[in-house]
Amino acid sequence: MSTPGPEQDVIICRCERVTLGALMRARRDFEVSSGRELKLATRASMGICQGRVCHASLEALYARWFPPGRDVARPRTPARAVPFGVLRALAGEDADE
């Protein structure tokens, strides 16, 4: 095991405030074997941006830590509330009913 250094304080996922050190500890302590498992253990890429900001950094770490072909956490488009009036209009119903 390496000596903790300042690089472990680098924030990888800003939304969930997950540091490189937290990812390294989770990988070691939980014996994760894929990017998906690491994501579930740390919440990395599960914040408001759904991985849009941290995805490239996480992909680089996954490539170093896990064998090729392992499942990889993909960024997801954030969900947004849609007013019922918009849904009714799409369905062809009158919004005033």
N, C-alpha and C positions, 0 to 999 in steps of 0.2 A: 504494500500500500504506500502511496506517495504522501509526502508531507503536504498538508493543506497550504495553498498559496493564494495570493490575491486573485488569480484567475477564477477561483471557485466562487468568488463573489459576483462574477459577471452575470447579469440578468439575461437569461435566454428568452423567457416568455414574460413580457411586460405586463400583460393583462392579469396574469395569475401570480406574478412576481416569483417565478421559478428560476433559481440560479443554476449555474453549471454544477456547483457543489451539490445541490439538492438532487439533480439528475444523476450524478455519480453515486451518491449515497443510496438512492432508490434502486439503481441498477445493481448495486452490491447487496444491499440489505434484503430486497425482495426477490433477488435472482431473476429479474425480468429477462425475457429472451426475444422481445420484439419491441418495435416502436410503439405499437398499440398498448402493450402492457405498461411501458414506461409512461405513456400519456395518462393512463388510468391511475397509475400510482402517484403521479405528481400534479395532475391537472394541466400540464404544459399543453398549450394550444387549445385549451377549452374555455378561454375567456371571451370577451366581447367580440374580438376580431376573428375568433375561430381558427387561429393559426395563420392568418394572412401575413402577420408581421414576423412571427418566429419560425415559420415553416422551413425556410432555407437553412437556418442554423440547426434546427432539429434534424433535417435530412442529412446534413453533413455529419452530425454526431451518430445518427443511426448507421450511416455507411461505414463508420469506423468501428462501431461497437457490435453490430449484428451481422450475421452472414447474409450474403445476397439472397434475394427472394423472400425474405421475411416480410410479413405484412407491415405496411408503413402508414402512419397517421397522415391523413390528407386534410388540407384546409377545407372548411365548409363555409358556405355563405350564411351570414347571420340571418336569423329569422326576424321578421318584422310584422307587427300587428297590421291587419288589413280591416278597414271599417266594413260592417255588414252591407252598407249601401253599395260599396264597390263590388262585393260578391253578388249581390242581387242584380246589379247592372250586367255583370258578366253572364249571369244565368238568364237574362232577358226578362226579369220580373220588375214590376214597378216599385221604385224605392219608397213611395209614399204609403204603400199598403200596410 
